[in-house]
Amino acid sequence: MKKTSILMRILLAFLFLALSGIIVLAAYTLSAEDGATTSNRSEIVTENLKQEFKDRLMTSPEGISLYERIKGLVIRFSPYGSNWNQNVRKLAHFSIYFALAAMVYLTLAILGMKKFSRLFLSLCIALALAIFDEWHQGSVAGRVMSKKDVLIDFLGACTSTGILTVISMINSMIKKIINI
């Protein structure tokens, strides 16, 4: 391998590792907030999202129809029904660990780790951090630990690493076909 290629891989690995660190720091900081602060923040975010959602969709008959269909699906399939705040909070859990596992997976891929190893290690790291984060959150006033949140975090990690593994497998098959 050329020197510039190796240097580029190292720089990219550091970039994705740094992004992983930022995500972990953000999760740790958010879980360190007391119950009242985190509830206020999520209610503000939820109200802003609801307003943005309505502003964008309620301007046409098609938008209103789409809004009602989405609302119906959320109420039917979400365990929290029409509780926007809980849905947004759980989506945040899923999204943070989706991104974290993706950054770890990409770091390991850049470093040349085999597909199964990077999948397994990414999931182990995400699960360990999710458990630690909930444990940390449980030590803050007005907050509780939740096994459900750990499960949602882990599902986010599984989703991103699953998608990236499938993309990696497709990429490998394409390379094999081209080299035949």
C-alpha positions in Angstrom: 0.0 0.0 0.0 1.2 3.5 -0.7 2.2 5.8 2.1 -0.5 8.3 1.3 -3.1 5.6 1.3 -2.0 4.4 4.8 -1.9 8.0 6.1 -5.4 8.6 4.7 -6.8 5.5 6.4 -5.3 6.5 9.7 -6.7 10.1 9.4 -10.2 8.7 8.5 -10.0 6.2 11.4 -9.2 9.1 13.8 -12.0 11.2 12.3 -14.6 8.4 12.9 -13.1 7.7 16.3 -13.4 11.3 17.2 -17.0 11.4 16.0 -17.7 8.3 18.2 -16.2 10.2 21.1 -18.4 13.2 20.5 -21.5 11.0 20.4 -20.5 9.2 23.7 -19.8 12.6 25.3 -23.2 14.0 24.1 -25.0 10.9 25.5 -23.2 11.1 28.8 -23.9 14.8 29.1 -27.6 14.3 28.4 -27.9 11.4 30.9 -26.2 13.6 33.5 -29.1 16.1 33.5 -31.6 15.9 36.3 -35.2 14.8 35.6 -36.7 18.3 35.4 -34.1 19.6 33.0 -34.3 16.7 30.7 -38.1 16.7 30.7 -38.2 20.4 29.9 -35.7 20.0 27.1 -37.5 17.1 25.5 -40.9 18.9 25.7 -39.4 22.0 24.0 -37.9 19.7 21.2 -41.2 17.8 20.9 -43.3 21.0 20.6 -40.9 22.4 18.0 -41.0 19.2 16.0 -44.8 19.1 16.2 -45.1 22.7 15.1 -42.6 22.1 12.2 -44.4 19.0 11.2 -47.8 20.8 11.1 -46.3 23.9 9.4 -44.9 21.8 6.6 -47.7 19.4 6.1 -50.9 21.4 6.9 -50.5 23.7 3.8 -52.1 21.4 1.3 -54.8 18.7 1.1 -52.1 16.2 0.3 -50.0 17.3 3.3 -53.0 17.1 5.6 -53.8 13.6 4.4 -50.2 12.6 4.9 -50.1 14.1 8.4 -53.2 12.1 9.3 -51.8 8.8 7.9 -48.5 9.3 9.8 -50.3 10.2 13.0 -52.5 7.1 12.6 -49.5 4.8 12.1 -47.7 6.3 15.1 -50.7 5.9 17.3 -51.3 2.3 16.1 -47.7 1.0 16.2 -45.9 3.0 18.8 -46.0 1.6 22.4 -46.5 5.2 23.5 -49.4 5.9 21.2 -50.0 9.6 20.6 -47.5 10.6 23.3 -45.2 12.7 21.1 -42.8 13.4 23.9 -42.1 9.7 24.7 -41.9 8.8 21.0 -39.3 11.6 20.4 -37.3 10.6 23.5 -37.2 6.9 22.4 -36.3 8.0 18.8 -33.4 10.0 20.3 -32.2 6.9 22.1 -32.4 4.9 18.9 -30.7 7.6 16.8 -27.8 8.2 19.1 -26.8 4.6 19.3 -27.5 4.1 15.6 -24.9 6.8 14.9 -22.5 5.6 17.6 -22.4 2.0 16.3 -22.0 3.3 12.7 -19.0 5.4 13.6 -17.4 2.5 15.5 -18.1 0.1 12.6 -16.7 2.5 10.1 -13.6 3.0 12.2 -13.0 -0.7 12.4 -13.6 -1.1 8.7 -11.1 1.5 7.8 -8.6 -0.2 10.1 -9.1 -3.4 8.1 -11.0 -5.6 10.5 -13.1 -8.5 9.1 -16.8 -8.0 8.6 -18.0 -10.3 11.4 -15.4 -9.0 13.9 -16.3 -5.3 13.3 -20.0 -6.2 13.5 -19.6 -8.1 16.8 -17.2 -5.5 18.3 -19.4 -2.6 17.3 -22.4 -4.2 18.9 -20.5 -5.1 22.1 -19.2 -1.5 22.4 -22.6 0.0 21.8 -24.3 -2.4 24.3 -21.7 -1.7 27.0 -22.0 2.0 26.5 -25.8 1.8 26.6 -25.7 -0.2 29.9 -23.2 2.3 31.4 -25.2 5.2 30.2 -28.4 3.9 31.9 -26.5 3.1 35.0 -25.0 6.6 35.0 -28.5 8.1 34.4 -29.9 6.1 37.4 -27.5 7.9 39.7 -28.8 11.3 38.8 -31.6 13.0 40.8 -35.0 12.4 39.3 -33.9 9.9 36.7 -34.2 6.1 36.6 -32.5 3.3 34.8 -34.5 1.6 32.1 -34.0 -1.8 30.5 -36.3 -0.7 27.7 -34.0 2.2 26.9 -31.0 -0.2 26.7 -33.0 -2.4 24.3 -33.9 0.6 22.2 -30.2 1.8 22.2 -29.1 -1.7 21.1 -31.8 -1.9 18.4 -30.4 1.4 17.0 -26.9 -0.1 17.0 -28.1 -3.4 15.4 -29.9 -1.5 12.7 -26.9 0.6 11.7 -24.4 -2.2 11.8 -26.8 -4.5 10.0 -27.2 -1.9 7.2 -23.4 -1.3 7.0 -22.7 -5.0 6.9 -25.1 -5.6 4.1 -23.6 -2.7 2.2 -20.1 -4.1 2.8 -21.2 -7.6 1.6 -22.7 -6.1 -1.6 -19.5 -4.1 -2.1 -17.5 -7.3 -1.8 -19.7 -9.2 -4.2 -19.4 -6.3 -6.8 -15.6 -6.3 -6.4 -15.5 -10.1 -7.0 -17.7 -9.8 -10.1 -15.5 -7.0 -11.5 -12.3 -9.0 -10.9 -13.6 -12.2 -12.5 
